[in-house]
C-alpha cells in the first residue's frame, strides 16, 4: 500500500518547467551592431550612451569603431589579437547564447521589415511584390523572418562575430573587426551625414515596449 501511495504522489507532482527561448527580444535583449548583448529594457539606450563618449547625442564613426574594438578585447580572451574558433564558440554559448536558439512567432526585436542594406533575396523584391505578384499574380511575399542576432539588433546579421571574418579563414583579426565596424556604420548612416542619432536608428523605439 505504501508503494502505491508513493507512486501516486510522484504522478501528481508537476514537472519543473524547462528553460525555453528568451522573452521577447525587443523588450529584454538588445545586441549591438558588433554583437555585444545588453539585457534589459534600456539596452539600446545603454549601448548608445556608452559609445557616445562626448557625449553629444550622436555617434561618429570613430566612436562607433572604438566601441566595437572594446568588445573585440572581450571576445579575444587570450589577447593574441584575433578571435579564433574557440573564442567564437564561447561567444555563441556563453556571451550571447540567445542567437543560437530557435525563434518563436512574435519573438525578437529590431526592425522586422527586412534587411537593412542586406543582400538577401527579400531586399531585392520590388515594393509591389515579386514578378507575377500583385493583382494578377497572387499576394506579395513577405520578407523572411530574421534569425540569430538579427532578431535583437539593428542590422540583419545573424552572427556578427563570424560576419566580420572577411577572408573566411575562421579567424577575425583586429583589422577585419575595424573594417566590419566601418561597414556597419555606413549601413546605419542612411543619410550619409557621418553620425548616428539614437532616435533615428532602425527598430522599435528605445526603452521597454508598452504592455499588451
Steps between C-alpha positions, in 0.01 A plus 500: 500500500784738585655443157169584331475826695858593405428432131184711516689790656765490226236508229324795663822701540535756213817485294723806536475731202793472264675817386366614165580773251577843649212744551409726212836638391395858429411553866765291674804468278687731267802394299723781383624520139826334608312217673518606864188401700323747728230345714222720628240729352744790461765300313502720190527816704774358725708392201460834324583705810814298566618527141426875489809598694462877438205484591326713238207275407657373179739219413784569260682228311792532741275449802313215334824325408655558843198339663532200269869465582419499871281196446768339283727495806229319694468237229876462457534315829866404456602844374674379185336758275251271330175321575544131430249218478507425870440865587217519249349189657522668841312795353221275375472287814586734789484865395197505268344151500166646393621536142517123453150432632208446270264795486128475563223702335502851641845466656792730434564869467635739246347600173298201382436643151803344336876543474665837542721536199521122481547288192236235558235424241242685710692826464467486122124438482320807361251675723209361298624145551704253297442447129160348446366649823251777556143494378563247225758272659395441859606661825842667535749298699609614842864542588650197672508523882826599658725242660763495774631834622297679233188438710639724774700769324516773240646301210387188320814309594433166673854454638693829531827340613517252214368770268824695548711214362562659161745241366306203644802349675311444827700774671406865543788744531488851640522634145202294387306605809569869439399470134178320597419784741548750220264311270238470771521870574454580131186283484349673803600848383218511248520874435878497467562783745771312689311457827236279658219629720318262731152621409554431129658156527287217358285277711258559787522822706770494771388362834247234603200432283162601642304216665257314278 
